[in-house]
Structures are given as structure tokens and as C-alpha cells.
Amino acid sequence: MTRREGSAFTGMRVVFFKELADLLSGSRMRFLEALVVLTALGTAYAAIQNIKNTVGEDPFLFLRLFTTAKDPLPSFVAFLGFLVPLLAIALGFDAVNGEFQRRTLGRILSQPIYRDVLLFGKFLAGLTTLAMVLTATWLFVTGLGILLTGLAPSGEEVARSLIYLVAAVAYGGVWLALSMLFSTLFKNPATSALATIAVWLFFTVFWGMIAGLLAPALSPVRYGFPDEVLRQAQVELALSRISPTTLYAEATLAILRPEVRALGPVLPLQLQGMVLGTPLPLSQSLLLIWPQFSGLIAASVILFVLAYVIFQRQEIRA
């Protein structure tokens, strides 16, 4: 064992800007950007048509731009819930094994650059690229909404939409870290891409059904008492929250719909004293989504640490 010399972050800036330039200038990014912009344009235009037909007073009418759907198009947040994982997977599925395929990894590590700096720089570059694309899309949809509706968003609406943007980036960070983990595990980029997409489809499509099947087995309702029914519903919700998709959906629901006061089953006794339908202050909505937001960040950290440990133990030959 040899002791490190110098800072552990030596070369971080070089790796970060090199990876960022490669990601932003690649043809893959052009295709993904066009896909996101086209879907944002379609969903925003459909939502604007519904907003124009709204006659009732709504203090958060501008937020409906992100949550309103019109057949056959889903809402903007629903589209991003589908596209953000694909964008993150496309950015990270060949982050490590692509260097193996090009036989450049040994050359890079022969420079005064540590392995952890290389992996962390690639992750930061991918996350920054994802954040830039989502920010540009958010600005596009917001500007289009102001232009076509003539509505100026309030300060709280801007703050809530920005918090949603941060939650979307955190959601994408989970799938970026997972794709980098599989890129470290598998030598073939196609294998890592397929494995990541398979995990994404499992948690998006099948995990909710599995949670519904496991909840009665873990917490059966024997006598039909309300507390038994509530306990089973809470177990099912806790299982479904293992999925990053559920955490993203709950965070989106609470931050973009201020009238939402709970993200799970509650007893009628707990509703006493509440004025239903009145919006929550921004601070209370933040407290409501903090567990979901923390869960997304924790999942990204755990997956990145796993990729880091595996990458550190791999043998790399020149």
C-alpha cells in the first residue's frame, strides 16, 4: 500500500470540464434535448388551453401549467417523470465501461488523477448536464406560459416551481448513479444500459403491484377494524416508497399543489380543525416533502458509493 501524495481532488476540474464538454457536444445530447423540448412544448400548450378556459379564481393558477393534462397528452410533470430517467441513463450508462472499450482508462489514470476523482468528476458532469437541460426546459415552459396566458407568476409560484426543478434533478441523480453503477459492473455498455432500463421499468411499472401484494401478507386485516385497515395501507405506502418514482411523484404533488396536506392515509380524527382546500404555506409544503427529497438524495449517494467501491477494487491494465 502506497500513501497518497497531494490532494485527493487533484484533477477534478479537468475531468469535470472534459466530461461536461463531451456530454454537451455529443449527438446523443442533441437528440435528447430535442425530445425534451418537443414534449415540453406539447404538454405546455395543452395545459395553457385548459388554463385559458378556467373561470374560477385560483391563487396558484400558474402552477397548473405544470400539472394540467389534456387528452391524449399527460401533464408536464408526468412527461418529465418518464423522460428524466431515460435522459439520466443515456448520460451515464457508458461512463466507465466506455473508457474500457476505448482503452483510454489506463492512460487517464496514468496521469496524476485518482480513481475517485475520475468517477466523481463524471458523476458531477452528468448531473450538471441533466440540471442544465431541465433548467432550460423549465425556462422554456415558464416563458411560454407567460407569453400565451399573459399571467405573471407570483413569488411563491416561482419558488415552488424552482423547488420542483431541484426535485426533478435529484430524481434524475438516482438513475444517473444507478447507470454509473452498472457501467462499473458490466464491461459492455449495451449490457449496462439494458440492466438500468430493466430496473427502471421494474420500479416504475411493477413495484406498485408487488407492494399491493406484499402489504396484506405483512399486515393482514383480520377483524376489519379501522386501525388494521390503516396499518395495511401504511405498510403498502412504505413499500411503494422504496421506488424513486413514488418519491418523485409525492414530492411533485405536494410542492405543485399547495392544497395537498398529507401524502398518506389519515384518520378522520386527524382532519379535525383543518380547513380542507386551503393552500399550505411554502414552508409547510417543504416539511411535507422533506422525507421524499431526502430519500432521493440518499438513494443517489448509496448507489454512487457502491459504484465507487467496485471501481476502486477493479484491476485496470494499460
PyMOL commands that set and color helices and strands:
alter all, ss='L'
color gray80, all
select helices_A, chain A and resi 12-25+27-52+61-67+76-92+97-102+105-109+115-149+155-185+189-218+226-240+244-256+268-271+282-313
alter helices_A, ss='H'
color red, helices_A
deselect
rebuild
show_as cartoon
